[in-house]
Amino acid sequence: MNCKVVGSLTALVTLLGGCGDRGRAPAPVSASPPVSVEEDDASRETRYTIKSGDCRITWTVFRTEANLGVVRHRADCALGLAEQAPLIAKLLEKVGTFHTLMWGRLYPDGAREATMASRLAVAARRSEDWDVVKGRPKTGDVNAWARKTMEGARVYEELRRVFAARGLDIRLASVEKVLVQEAGKLRFFDELSAAGVGVADKVPFDCQTWFAVQPSSGR
């Protein structure tokens, strides 16, 4: 991919048996997947991992003084963000209090889902402040533009709901290293096309992202 830099399930339900098994009790709902905890004393990190099928999400909690209160998100998952949300909720419950969620890239190499990346690209195409020919904001810094646009388009709405259920506010704190590409060259172009993005439109789709976390107002 030729790009340019311009600037974590409450239950899995399975229905077993055929329609003819009318006299049989329904199969029990499978338990919510557990969160495994791994302590790494050498690096002073604690890794919390949850898996559902071939979806794996890990939150790393740093125990060094410089990074206290910071959690790093890593996922290898083809589920959409809405389907990942219950898994992330389990991680949030297990990890507890922190002030920064280091999400990393919206669409890293090898990514199998593109919820936030797609929303960012579509928001740019619909924005009067984005030049789809030049692939940059018409005015101002691209990082600041991306942060503001992602907030306005609520590209992480599922995360906001997960955190709100725990009495927490989450918001975009910082965006860096925005990547721009012609939409037709992106693997999720079909989704973009359905939203009105053209093949040649140069749109942002990836960036380094950090979220700030704090107690909700009035809690």
Backbone as CSV, one residue per row, in Angstrom:
resi,resn,N_x,N_y,N_z,CA_x,CA_y,CA_z,C_x,C_y,C_z
1,MET,0.839,-1.208,0.000,0.000,0.000,0.000,0.867,1.248,0.000
2,ASN,0.674,2.133,-0.963,1.438,3.374,-1.035,0.656,4.494,-0.374
3,CYS,1.088,4.888,0.796,0.403,5.934,1.536,1.361,7.069,1.791
4,LYS,0.840,8.212,2.093,1.699,9.327,2.459,1.284,9.856,3.820
5,VAL,2.239,10.288,4.591,1.974,10.897,5.888,1.775,12.386,5.696
6,VAL,0.682,12.909,6.047,0.412,14.367,5.923,0.183,14.954,7.290
7,GLY,1.054,15.202,8.018,1.041,15.874,9.321,2.122,15.606,10.383
8,SER,-10.048,-2.838,22.939,-10.222,-3.589,23.684,-11.877,-4.810,23.477
9,LEU,-18.543,-9.050,25.710,-19.571,-9.843,24.982,-20.267,-10.494,26.131
10,THR,-20.985,-9.699,26.406,-21.623,-10.229,27.591,-21.979,-11.691,27.434
11,ALA,-22.339,-12.163,26.241,-22.627,-13.584,26.048,-22.595,-13.907,24.572
12,LEU,-22.237,-15.164,24.291,-22.307,-15.665,22.928,-23.457,-16.657,22.893
13,VAL,-24.430,-16.410,22.047,-25.611,-17.262,22.035,-25.540,-18.210,20.856
14,THR,-25.676,-19.511,21.145,-25.659,-20.504,20.081,-26.919,-21.346,20.160
15,LEU,-27.653,-21.424,19.101,-28.852,-22.240,19.069,-28.491,-23.608,18.533
16,LEU,-28.715,-24.623,19.353,-28.357,-25.981,18.984,-29.626,-26.806,18.787
17,GLY,-29.568,-27.741,17.883,-30.696,-28.640,17.686,-31.619,-28.151,16.600
18,GLY,-32.409,-29.051,16.078,-33.313,-28.711,14.996,-34.681,-28.324,15.504
19,CYS,-35.528,-27.935,14.558,-36.871,-27.485,14.921,-37.716,-28.627,15.462
20,GLY,-37.311,-29.859,15.180,-38.090,-31.000,15.620,-37.893,-31.330,17.085
21,ASP,-36.896,-30.704,17.751,-36.608,-31.031,19.145,-37.486,-30.211,20.076
22,ARG,-38.791,-30.272,19.889,-39.688,-29.408,20.647,-39.785,-29.797,22.105
23,GLY,-39.555,-31.086,22.422,-39.673,-31.512,23.801,-38.381,-31.373,24.577
24,ARG,-37.318,-30.962,23.926,-36.014,-30.857,24.567,-35.804,-29.459,25.130
25,ALA,-35.194,-29.399,26.319,-34.909,-28.097,26.928,-33.914,-27.338,26.072
26,PRO,-34.025,-26.021,25.982,-33.082,-25.241,25.163,-31.671,-25.360,25.683
27,ALA,-30.696,-25.309,24.772,-29.293,-25.396,25.172,-28.918,-24.169,25.980
28,PRO,-28.064,-24.320,26.988,-27.667,-23.171,27.805,-26.851,-22.177,27.007
29,VAL,-26.966,-20.909,27.364,-26.172,-19.876,26.717,-24.733,-20.013,27.179
30,SER,-23.782,-19.958,26.258,-22.382,-20.103,26.625,-21.929,-18.924,27.477
31,ALA,-21.000,-19.202,28.362,-20.537,-18.178,29.295,-19.761,-17.088,28.576
32,SER,-19.762,-15.908,29.172,-18.974,-14.810,28.633,-17.506,-15.177,28.666
33,PRO,-16.745,-14.887,27.615,-15.341,-15.281,27.598,-14.557,-14.627,28.730
34,PRO,-13.660,-15.365,29.374,-12.903,-14.811,30.498,-11.771,-13.909,30.024
35,VAL,-11.281,-13.100,30.947,-10.112,-12.262,30.692,-8.911,-12.918,31.352
36,SER,-7.895,-13.227,30.576,-6.674,-13.800,31.132,-5.715,-12.672,31.506
37,VAL,-4.921,-12.910,32.558,-3.992,-11.891,33.053,-2.585,-12.460,33.075
38,GLU,-1.662,-11.747,32.468,-0.259,-12.168,32.412,0.629,-11.061,32.967
39,GLU,1.386,-11.380,33.977,2.312,-10.424,34.574,3.695,-10.597,33.949
40,ASP,4.296,-9.508,33.551,5.649,-9.526,33.013,6.506,-8.638,33.904
41,ASP,7.192,-9.260,34.864,7.987,-8.488,35.815,9.185,-7.809,35.164
42,ALA,9.724,-8.453,34.132,10.904,-7.884,33.476,10.590,-6.531,32.850
43,SER,9.461,-6.444,32.155,9.086,-5.185,31.499,8.156,-4.339,32.358
44,ARG,7.771,-4.889,33.514,6.849,-4.200,34.424,5.556,-3.839,33.694
45,GLU,4.990,-4.869,33.056,3.725,-4.730,32.350,2.762,-5.831,32.791
46,THR,1.480,-5.541,32.760,0.442,-6.545,32.979,-0.444,-6.562,31.754
47,ARG,-0.610,-7.752,31.158,-1.390,-7.870,29.936,-2.716,-8.586,30.211
48,TYR,-3.794,-7.932,29.842,-5.141,-8.467,29.992,-5.649,-8.830,28.598
49,THR,-6.013,-10.102,28.399,-6.407,-10.561,27.071,-7.756,-11.256,27.112
50,ILE,-8.585,-10.950,26.142,-9.870,-11.619,25.992,-9.989,-12.116,24.554
51,LYS,-10.538,-13.325,24.409,-10.655,-13.928,23.083,-12.075,-14.446,22.876
52,SER,-12.568,-14.272,21.676,-13.848,-14.829,21.267,-13.684,-15.309,19.836
53,GLY,-13.714,-16.610,19.638,-13.430,-17.142,18.312,-12.013,-16.777,17.905
54,ASP,-11.870,-16.195,16.723,-10.539,-15.789,16.279,-10.268,-14.315,16.561
55,CYS,-11.083,-13.708,17.406,-10.874,-12.318,17.805,-10.114,-12.280,19.127
56,ARG,-9.037,-11.554,19.154,-8.199,-11.442,20.347,-7.897,-9.962,20.600
57,ILE,-8.193,-9.495,21.818,-7.927,-8.106,22.192,-7.096,-8.109,23.466
58,THR,-6.016,-7.352,23.471,-5.142,-7.264,24.639,-4.987,-5.815,25.067
59,TRP,-5.156,-5.588,26.356,-4.847,-4.298,26.960,-3.629,-4.479,27.852
60,THR,-2.609,-3.692,27.598,-1.386,-3.731,28.397,-1.357,-2.561,29.355
61,VAL,-1.195,-2.871,30.644,-1.107,-1.846,31.688,0.357,-1.703,32.078
62,PHE,0.863,-0.497,32.012,2.252,-0.235,32.336,2.405,0.079,33.818
63,ARG,3.436,-0.501,34.446,3.673,-0.282,35.872,4.924,0.548,36.133
64,THR,5.476,1.104,35.070,6.607,2.005,35.247,6.086,3.380,35.634
65,GLU,6.861,4.120,36.386,6.407,5.420,36.878,6.035,6.365,35.748
66,ALA,6.801,6.322,34.684,6.569,7.253,33.575,5.244,7.000,32.864
67,ASN,4.753,5.745,32.906,3.543,5.403,32.159,2.395,4.930,33.044
68,LEU,2.432,5.269,34.323,1.330,4.905,35.199,0.029,5.545,34.706
69,GLY,-1.032,4.762,34.680,-2.313,5.290,34.216,-2.511,5.201,32.726
70,VAL,-1.563,4.552,32.011,-1.665,4.400,30.562,-1.954,2.939,30.224
71,VAL,-2.903,2.709,29.329,-3.246,1.377,28.843,-3.090,1.358,27.330
72,ARG,-2.429,0.314,26.826,-2.233,0.179,25.378,-3.180,-0.883,24.820
73,HIS,-3.920,-0.525,23.790,-4.871,-1.419,23.123,-4.225,-2.081,21.919
74,ARG,-4.389,-3.403,21.808,-3.965,-4.132,20.619,-5.035,-5.153,20.279
75,ALA,-5.390,-5.274,19.015,-6.438,-6.211,18.615,-6.064,-6.932,17.331
76,ASP,-6.377,-8.227,17.279,-6.322,-9.017,16.058,-7.721,-9.590,15.903
77,CYS,-8.548,-8.903,15.143,-9.981,-9.179,15.191,-10.659,-8.752,13.901
78,ALA,-11.563,-9.592,13.427,-12.335,-9.235,12.236,-13.721,-8.717,12.592
79,LEU,-14.062,-8.723,13.884,-15.359,-8.211,14.307,-15.408,-6.699,14.176
80,GLY,-16.562,-6.177,13.851,-16.731,-4.734,13.818,-16.645,-4.163,15.224
81,LEU,-16.496,-2.864,15.308,-16.323,-2.234,16.622,-17.527,-2.488,17.523
82,ALA,-18.726,-2.506,16.983,-19.919,-2.772,17.793,-19.873,-4.174,18.386
83,GLU,-19.361,-5.136,17.631,-19.254,-6.510,18.129,-18.091,-6.667,19.102
84,GLN,-17.082,-5.833,18.963,-15.961,-5.865,19.906,-16.323,-5.195,21.233
85,ALA,-17.293,-4.317,21.221,-17.610,-3.505,22.399,-17.835,-4.318,23.671
86,PRO,-18.604,-5.434,23.644,-18.777,-6.218,24.866,-17.467,-6.811,25.383
87,LEU,-16.567,-7.153,24.475,-15.260,-7.663,24.879,-14.439,-6.561,25.542
88,ILE,-14.488,-5.387,24.953,-13.779,-4.236,25.514,-14.356,-3.878,26.881
89,ALA,-15.677,-4.016,27.038,-16.308,-3.748,28.325,-15.766,-4.677,29.408
90,LYS,-15.533,-5.939,29.060,-14.971,-6.897,30.022,-13.551,-6.506,30.417
91,LEU,-12.772,-6.046,29.456,-11.413,-5.598,29.749,-11.436,-4.372,30.649
92,LEU,-12.302,-3.440,30.337,-12.409,-2.224,31.137,-12.776,-2.559,32.580
93,GLU,-13.705,-3.485,32.773,-14.109,-3.904,34.120,-12.934,-4.516,34.881
94,LYS,-12.116,-5.292,34.183,-10.991,-5.984,34.825,-9.824,-5.050,35.122
95,VAL,-9.550,-4.166,34.204,-8.370,-3.297,34.344,-8.565,-2.237,35.418
96,GLY,-9.731,-1.643,35.478,-9.974,-0.614,36.493,-9.600,0.781,36.030
97,THR,-9.035,1.571,36.947,-8.832,2.999,36.700,-7.568,3.293,35.888
98,PHE,-7.706,4.174,34.901,-6.561,4.685,34.136,-7.000,5.978,33.467
99,HIS,-6.040,6.751,32.987,-6.385,8.050,32.398,-6.131,8.149,30.902
100,THR,-5.356,7.226,30.331,-5.042,7.309,28.900,-5.164,5.941,28.246
101,LEU,-5.909,5.871,27.149,-6.001,4.659,26.341,-5.232,4.904,25.054
102,MET,-4.103,4.212,24.921,-3.270,4.346,23.737,-3.767,3.349,22.689
103,TRP,-4.583,3.832,21.781,-5.234,2.956,20.804,-4.274,2.541,19.705
104,GLY,-3.336,3.387,19.377,-2.454,3.093,18.246,-3.109,3.472,16.932
105,ARG,-2.782,2.772,15.861,-3.308,3.109,14.547,-4.760,2.667,14.382
106,LEU,-5.521,3.461,13.665,-6.896,3.083,13.363,-6.944,1.882,12.431
107,TYR,-6.005,1.805,11.505,-6.013,0.739,10.505,-4.589,0.241,10.279
108,PRO,-4.048,-0.516,11.256,-2.655,-0.984,11.142,-2.491,-2.015,10.040
109,ASP,-1.259,-2.274,9.659,-0.979,-3.300,8.652,-1.573,-4.628,9.106
110,GLY,-2.274,-5.299,8.212,-2.874,-6.582,8.535,-4.209,-6.492,9.239
111,ALA,-4.728,-5.287,9.414,-6.010,-5.116,10.105,-7.121,-5.856,9.364
112,ARG,-8.053,-6.444,10.134,-9.148,-7.196,9.528,-10.499,-6.505,9.676
113,GLU,-10.524,-5.368,10.317,-11.754,-4.566,10.386,-11.376,-3.097,10.299
114,ALA,-12.319,-2.306,9.803,-11.965,-0.923,9.483,-13.038,0.064,9.907
115,THR,-13.692,-0.196,11.040,-14.818,0.653,11.444,-14.432,2.123,11.527
116,MET,-13.448,2.437,12.383,-13.097,3.839,12.580,-12.387,4.423,11.370
117,ALA,-11.584,3.613,10.695,-10.895,4.078,9.498,-11.902,4.494,8.426
118,SER,-12.914,3.662,8.232,-13.938,3.961,7.237,-14.721,5.220,7.606
119,ARG,-15.045,5.356,8.887,-15.802,6.534,9.320,-15.007,7.818,9.125
120,LEU,-13.708,7.754,9.374,-12.866,8.928,9.156,-12.843,9.302,7.687
121,ALA,-12.674,8.316,6.813,-12.619,8.590,5.375,-13.932,9.199,4.871
122,VAL,-15.045,8.641,5.312,-16.346,9.152,4.890,-16.571,10.572,5.412
123,ALA,-16.160,10.812,6.666,-16.317,12.149,7.246,-15.519,13.177,6.463
124,ALA,-14.330,12.792,5.996,-13.517,13.709,5.196,-14.197,14.017,3.875
125,ARG,-14.723,12.975,3.227,-15.387,13.192,1.937,-16.583,14.135,2.057
126,ARG,-17.252,14.090,3.190,-18.434,14.921,3.398,-18.114,16.303,3.955
127,SER,-16.860,16.502,4.331,-16.473,17.768,4.947,-16.155,18.832,3.905
128,GLU,-16.654,20.025,4.137,-16.328,21.142,3.257,-14.899,21.609,3.470
129,ASP,-14.267,21.181,4.557,-12.912,21.619,4.880,-11.832,20.682,4.360
130,TRP,-12.217,19.608,3.655,-11.239,18.643,3.159,-11.166,18.699,1.635
131,ASP,-9.969,18.773,1.099,-9.741,18.794,-0.344,-9.476,17.368,-0.821
132,VAL,-10.444,16.749,-1.500,-10.293,15.354,-1.921,-9.350,15.205,-3.108
133,VAL,-9.039,16.293,-3.759,-8.091,16.244,-4.890,-6.660,16.274,-4.380
134,LYS,-6.381,17.188,-3.458,-5.031,17.309,-2.907,-4.796,16.362,-1.725
135,GLY,-5.859,15.896,-1.109,-5.734,14.984,0.011,-5.218,15.644,1.274
136,ARG,-5.800,16.795,1.588,-5.390,17.518,2.790,-6.470,18.530,3.161
137,PRO,-6.440,18.989,4.408,-7.430,20.010,4.784,-7.166,21.297,4.020
138,LYS,-8.205,22.033,3.771,-8.047,23.267,3.017,-7.290,24.316,3.817
139,THR,-7.418,24.240,5.128,-6.656,25.134,5.994,-6.247,24.375,7.251
140,GLY,-5.151,24.786,7.851,-4.750,24.245,9.136,-3.960,22.948,9.068
141,ASP,-3.628,22.451,10.251,-2.819,21.245,10.417,-3.675,19.992,10.280
142,VAL,-3.168,18.972,9.582,-3.957,17.773,9.323,-4.251,16.991,10.593
143,ASN,-3.322,16.976,11.546,-3.562,16.241,12.790,-4.702,16.870,13.585
144,ALA,-4.648,18.192,13.723,-5.712,18.895,14.436,-7.042,18.732,13.699
145,TRP,-7.001,18.784,12.364,-8.211,18.610,11.574,-8.807,17.230,11.798
146,ALA,-7.965,16.200,11.780,-8.446,14.823,11.953,-9.059,14.617,13.334
147,ARG,-8.416,15.150,14.373,-8.952,14.998,15.732,-10.330,15.649,15.843
148,LYS,-10.436,16.860,15.342,-11.705,17.578,15.401,-12.790,16.862,14.594
149,THR,-12.429,16.385,13.421,-13.392,15.711,12.553,-13.838,14.378,13.139
150,MET,-12.911,13.625,13.714,-13.251,12.345,14.324,-14.179,12.535,15.521
151,GLU,-13.955,13.591,16.275,-14.853,13.899,17.394,-16.241,14.257,16.869
152,GLY,-16.286,15.127,15.884,-17.563,15.562,15.343,-18.355,14.436,14.703
153,ALA,-17.666,13.519,14.042,-18.328,12.397,13.368,-18.579,11.223,14.305
154,ARG,-18.126,11.326,15.565,-18.318,10.286,16.579,-17.868,8.920,16.057
155,VAL,-16.662,8.885,15.520,-16.167,7.650,14.912,-15.940,6.536,15.924
156,TYR,-15.878,6.874,17.207,-15.659,5.857,18.245,-16.869,5.761,19.170
157,GLU,-18.058,5.920,18.639,-19.283,5.958,19.436,-19.440,4.709,20.314
158,GLU,-19.078,3.535,19.800,-19.208,2.305,20.589,-18.318,2.345,21.824
159,LEU,-17.128,2.909,21.683,-16.252,3.057,22.847,-16.863,4.015,23.855
160,ARG,-17.420,5.107,23.375,-18.025,6.085,24.270,-19.123,5.440,25.111
161,ARG,-19.929,4.585,24.496,-21.012,3.919,25.226,-20.476,2.939,26.258
162,VAL,-19.429,2.200,25.904,-18.824,1.252,26.854,-18.315,1.975,28.092
163,PHE,-17.610,3.063,27.871,-17.035,3.805,28.988,-18.128,4.520,29.793
164,ALA,-19.128,5.027,29.115,-20.218,5.712,29.812,-20.940,4.763,30.758
165,ALA,-21.064,3.490,30.369,-21.719,2.500,31.224,-20.944,2.256,32.513
166,ARG,-19.670,2.613,32.517,-18.827,2.486,33.709,-18.658,3.822,34.416
167,GLY,-19.434,4.825,34.009,-19.341,6.133,34.634,-18.123,6.916,34.213
168,LEU,-17.671,6.693,32.982,-16.455,7.340,32.494,-16.707,8.070,31.183
169,ASP,-16.012,9.165,30.998,-15.997,9.862,29.717,-14.719,9.503,28.978
170,ILE,-14.821,9.307,27.676,-13.642,9.067,26.847,-13.708,10.038,25.676
171,ARG,-12.577,10.642,25.370,-12.528,11.586,24.254,-11.165,11.509,23.582
172,LEU,-11.122,11.949,22.358,-9.853,11.970,21.630,-8.945,13.031,22.223
173,ALA,-7.761,12.619,22.643,-6.810,13.566,23.212,-5.771,13.994,22.187
174,SER,-5.369,13.062,21.323,-4.291,13.386,20.384,-4.361,12.490,19.156
175,VAL,-4.022,13.074,18.011,-3.954,12.351,16.743,-2.655,12.743,16.058
176,GLU,-1.940,11.744,15.567,-0.681,12.018,14.867,-0.546,11.119,13.643
177,LYS,0.342,11.502,12.758,0.734,10.684,11.609,-0.469,10.214,10.780
178,VAL,-1.252,11.152,10.324,-2.419,10.837,9.501,-1.967,10.315,8.135
179,LEU,-2.553,9.209,7.713,-2.265,8.638,6.401,-3.422,8.932,5.453
180,VAL,-3.069,9.271,4.216,-4.056,9.596,3.190,-3.826,8.695,1.990
181,GLN,-4.903,8.252,1.356,-4.791,7.366,0.198,-5.978,7.590,-0.722
182,GLU,-5.778,7.303,-1.997,-6.907,7.304,-2.915,-7.859,6.203,-2.476
183,ALA,-9.125,6.530,-2.323,-10.098,5.602,-1.749,-10.158,4.264,-2.489
184,GLY,-10.025,4.310,-3.799,-10.107,3.086,-4.592,-9.002,2.088,-4.298
185,LYS,-7.933,2.525,-3.663,-6.825,1.637,-3.338,-6.947,1.012,-1.947
186,LEU,-7.958,1.408,-1.208,-8.170,0.880,0.128,-8.974,-0.416,0.058
187,ARG,-8.639,-1.372,0.932,-9.284,-2.684,0.894,-10.767,-2.624,1.244
188,PHE,-11.180,-1.572,1.943,-12.583,-1.457,2.313,-13.304,-0.424,1.444
189,PHE,-12.854,-0.287,0.197,-13.446,0.719,-0.691,-14.931,0.486,-0.937
190,ASP,-15.367,-0.776,-1.020,-16.787,-1.043,-1.273,-17.663,-0.337,-0.239
191,GLU,-17.221,-0.351,1.017,-17.965,0.315,2.078,-17.952,1.827,1.873
192,LEU,-16.802,2.344,1.460,-16.694,3.781,1.214,-17.545,4.198,0.019
193,SER,-17.506,3.388,-1.009,-18.265,3.699,-2.211,-19.755,3.787,-1.909
194,ALA,-20.252,2.892,-1.058,-21.665,2.895,-0.693,-22.047,4.172,0.044
195,ALA,-21.026,4.844,0.628,-21.268,6.088,1.361,-20.990,7.316,0.508
196,GLY,-20.719,7.106,-0.770,-20.545,8.231,-1.680,-19.114,8.668,-1.924
197,VAL,-18.132,7.897,-1.478,-16.726,8.242,-1.700,-16.294,7.737,-3.071
198,GLY,-15.645,8.605,-3.837,-15.226,8.243,-5.180,-13.896,7.510,-5.217
199,VAL,-13.653,6.796,-6.297,-12.420,6.011,-6.458,-11.183,6.874,-6.317
200,ALA,-11.189,8.039,-6.896,-10.006,8.895,-6.904,-9.944,9.858,-5.721
201,ASP,-10.958,9.882,-4.895,-10.953,10.800,-3.749,-9.815,10.437,-2.793
202,LYS,-8.985,11.412,-2.486,-7.902,11.192,-1.524,-8.430,11.504,-0.125
203,VAL,-8.494,10.471,0.704,-9.116,10.611,2.026,-8.203,10.069,3.124
204,PRO,-8.299,10.626,4.321,-7.551,10.094,5.461,-8.234,8.818,5.947
205,PHE,-7.426,7.838,6.370,-8.018,6.578,6.814,-7.285,5.981,8.014
206,ASP,-6.163,6.560,8.389,-5.372,5.976,9.460,-4.621,7.080,10.189
207,CYS,-4.355,6.822,11.487,-3.574,7.763,12.286,-3.261,7.117,13.631
208,GLN,-2.251,7.635,14.290,-1.944,7.247,15.666,-2.919,7.981,16.576
209,THR,-3.557,7.240,17.496,-4.648,7.819,18.271,-4.521,7.539,19.757
210,TRP,-4.742,8.572,20.558,-4.769,8.451,22.025,-6.097,9.004,22.528
211,PHE,-6.679,8.310,23.529,-7.913,8.754,24.152,-7.642,9.148,25.614
212,ALA,-8.297,10.200,26.056,-8.249,10.606,27.480,-9.491,10.047,28.168
213,VAL,-9.289,9.520,29.378,-10.385,8.896,30.136,-10.511,9.590,31.486
214,GLN,-11.727,9.916,31.883,-11.938,10.565,33.180,-13.365,10.259,33.667
215,PRO,-13.607,10.418,34.972,-14.969,10.186,35.485,-15.967,11.110,34.810
216,SER,-17.159,10.585,34.564,-18.198,11.389,33.943,-18.638,12.515,34.872
217,SER,-19.106,13.574,34.306,-19.593,14.704,35.103,-20.738,14.247,35.990
218,GLY,-20.677,14.641,37.249,-21.740,14.312,38.183,-21.624,12.950,38.816
219,ARG,-20.528,12.200,38.461,-20.343,10.890,39.084,-19.245,10.959,40.113
